[in-house]
Structure formats: C-alpha cells, structure tokens
Amino acid sequence: MLDQILNSPFNQGLEALLLLPVLIALEAVLSADNAIALAAIAQGLEDKKLERQALNLGLLVAYVLRMLLILTATWVTKYWQFEVLGAAYLLWLVFQYFTSDEDKEHHHHGPRFTNLWQAIPTIALTDLAFSLDSVTTAIAVSKQTWLVLLGGTIGVITLRFMAGLFIRWLGEYVHLEDAGYCTVALVGVRLMVRAINPDLVPPEWLMVSAIALLFLWGFSKRTAPDTATEVEVQEVQIDTREQVEKR
C-alpha cells in the first residue's frame, strides 16, 4: 500500500514529507562520531573562543564541500579512490592520536594548532571524509537531490550543535575522546572495506550498534570533581570576558 502511494505521480510531496525525517535521523545518527572528532580537533587550539570560531568557520567551509559532494555524488561514487583517500585520512587522524605523547593524566591528544587558520581546513576535510559515508547512505534513501541537500543542510546545523556539546563533555568524561577516535577508526575501516569490496561492508545497524557501545564506554567515567569544576570555571570566565568585550 505504501509503495503504491509513493509511486503515484501525484504524491511526490508526500514522499518528500516521509523521507525528510528519515534523512534528518540518518544525519543525526551518523553525525555523532563526526561531531566528537571535530570537537577533539577544535580542542587543539586550547582556547575556548578560538575553538568556537574554528568550528563555525570550519563547518561553513565543510558545508560548501558537502553540498558539492552531494551534487557530484553520482560521479564521485564511480571512483573508489575517493573512498580510499577518505579512509586513509581518517585512519591517519586515529594513528596520530593514539601515538601522541600522553599528558600527566595519561591521556592522548589530537592535532595541535598554533592559530585558527590551521584548524579550519582540518575540520573541513574531516567532515568531508565523513560525508563520503553519510552522503552515500542518503543518496541510497532518496534520489531527489534537493531533498538530500536539505537533509545535508540540517545535518551540518545539527553537527555544529553536537560538536559544541562534545567540547564540554570531553572535559568531563575520561574515556570519551578515546571512544570518539575509535569510532573514527570504524568509519575509516568501513570506507576502506567498501572501496575494496562493497559486499563485505557490514550492515548499517551493526555499525550504529558498535558506535553506540563505544559511546556508552566513553560516558562511563567522569573526571575528578575538581577537574570538571576547573573546566566549568574557565568557560564561565570566557563567557564573562566576551560579554564585557561586546559592551
């Protein structure tokens, strides 16, 4: 019955209304690991104000790249080399993280930046690499390009909101950054496998389940109260300073 309704030439609007929530939900689910990766990258600036600016400008560039990817998706999907490059980039980020020197609390760290303009292209390229996976999924759900573009737009907005939350949570939970980079590794391996042999790619539900388990581990242990309080105090001080500067 649903197939007959969707296939009717008089119900294209109804199809869009049914598919748009699905695309938004897919973007939200597939953006969780992306958001934590971008939050960890932004933290490389070690300044809360610059972190916000890097996310805003980096995702603005990422939005343009994502729209271009959607518009050229039919062409891009013909070349497995794009997926290999995306996978290699994500796996390089993971390798760089887990081989970095540990701090006094025995935590690894992501890339470090000396200025804002070093962080912006890294954020944009990371989102582009993730988009190779999410855009392919979105195209499979709907062949209507405008609908996928709208879903991608909402996805970027959601991503900015989620990344802002993760920046705060990374200072509160001990294992969250490690869990985030493990999910990045999963996406990188998935892209590599799909480039080599698409038939070996695990089903979407298995990928989502693995990411959910990693996030459960990531949120399983909070930092010491004094450390969390110190982070909150720093954020309050920064917000207060920004308000004074605006006046």
Secondary structure in CASP SS format (residue, H / E / C, confidence):
PFRMAT SS
TARGET T0000
AUTHOR 0000-0000-0000
METHOD secondary structure of the structure
MODEL  1
M C 1.00
L H 1.00
D H 1.00
Q H 1.00
I H 1.00
L H 1.00
N H 1.00
S C 1.00
P C 1.00
F C 1.00
N C 1.00
Q H 1.00
G H 1.00
L H 1.00
E H 1.00
A H 1.00
L H 1.00
L H 1.00
L H 1.00
L H 1.00
P H 1.00
V H 1.00
L H 1.00
I H 1.00
A H 1.00
L H 1.00
E H 1.00
A H 1.00
V H 1.00
L H 1.00
S H 1.00
A H 1.00
D H 1.00
N H 1.00
A H 1.00
I H 1.00
A H 1.00
L H 1.00
A H 1.00
A H 1.00
I H 1.00
A H 1.00
Q H 1.00
G H 1.00
L H 1.00
E C 1.00
D C 1.00
K H 1.00
K H 1.00
L H 1.00
E H 1.00
R H 1.00
Q H 1.00
A H 1.00
L H 1.00
N H 1.00
L H 1.00
G H 1.00
L H 1.00
L H 1.00
V H 1.00
A H 1.00
Y H 1.00
V H 1.00
L H 1.00
R H 1.00
M H 1.00
L H 1.00
L H 1.00
I H 1.00
L H 1.00
T C 1.00
A H 1.00
T H 1.00
W H 1.00
V H 1.00
T C 1.00
K C 1.00
Y C 1.00
W H 1.00
Q H 1.00
F H 1.00
E H 1.00
V H 1.00
L H 1.00
G H 1.00
A H 1.00
A H 1.00
Y H 1.00
L H 1.00
L H 1.00
W H 1.00
L H 1.00
V H 1.00
F H 1.00
Q H 1.00
Y H 1.00
F H 1.00
T C 1.00
S C 1.00
D C 1.00
E C 1.00
D C 1.00
K C 1.00
E C 1.00
H C 1.00
H C 1.00
H C 1.00
H C 1.00
G C 1.00
P C 1.00
R C 1.00
F C 1.00
T C 1.00
N C 1.00
L H 1.00
W H 1.00
Q H 1.00
A H 1.00
I H 1.00
P H 1.00
T H 1.00
I H 1.00
A H 1.00
L H 1.00
T H 1.00
D H 1.00
L H 1.00
A H 1.00
F H 1.00
S H 1.00
L H 1.00
D H 1.00
S H 1.00
V H 1.00
T H 1.00
T H 1.00
A H 1.00
I H 1.00
A H 1.00
V H 1.00
S C 1.00
K C 1.00
Q C 1.00
T H 1.00
W H 1.00
L H 1.00
V H 1.00
L H 1.00
L H 1.00
G H 1.00
G H 1.00
T H 1.00
I H 1.00
G H 1.00
V H 1.00
I H 1.00
T H 1.00
L H 1.00
R H 1.00
F H 1.00
M H 1.00
A H 1.00
G H 1.00
L H 1.00
F H 1.00
I H 1.00
R H 1.00
W H 1.00
L H 1.00
G C 1.00
E C 1.00
Y E 1.00
V C 1.00
H C 1.00
L H 1.00
E H 1.00
D H 1.00
A H 1.00
G H 1.00
Y H 1.00
C H 1.00
T H 1.00
V H 1.00
A H 1.00
L H 1.00
V H 1.00
G H 1.00
V H 1.00
R H 1.00
L H 1.00
M H 1.00
V H 1.00
R H 1.00
A H 1.00
I H 1.00
N C 1.00
P H 1.00
D H 1.00
L H 1.00
V C 1.00
P C 1.00
P C 1.00
E H 1.00
W H 1.00
L H 1.00
M H 1.00
V H 1.00
S H 1.00
A H 1.00
I H 1.00
A H 1.00
L H 1.00
L H 1.00
F H 1.00
L H 1.00
W H 1.00
G H 1.00
F C 1.00
S C 1.00
K C 1.00
R E 1.00
T C 1.00
A C 1.00
P H 1.00
D H 1.00
T H 1.00
A H 1.00
T H 1.00
E H 1.00
V H 1.00
E H 1.00
V H 1.00
Q H 1.00
E H 1.00
V H 1.00
Q H 1.00
I H 1.00
D H 1.00
T H 1.00
R H 1.00
E H 1.00
Q H 1.00
V H 1.00
E H 1.00
K H 1.00
R C 1.00
END
